[in-house]
């Protein structure tokens, strides 16, 4: 069973996402990793670490003033639960914020599966 204390991959993922380092995001995932993401408009299903990184690029790649805040990482049985808020300025929608929560399956120091739910981008107050 993976534990938060025994792996740095969750912190590396959050740091890479905050930096919008998409190669860094890909390196956190196993080559055959799977992302299943429930977003307000659809269920996204991506396989492979490059495809997972591209999904995050699609979500945040064009933003300015991007930042991650309010992160939490905790063990949940045989998974790791992470939560974080993202904010930035979208070229079309202006200042926005969203929250994502995910359950990670880990093998060694790699994420093999991420099941994610997203609030969707909301106007920042």
Helices and strands as residue ranges (DSSP letters): G 4-6, H 9-19, H 22-28, E 29-39, E 42-47, H 49-60, E 64-76, E 79-90, E 94-107, E 110-118, E 122-123
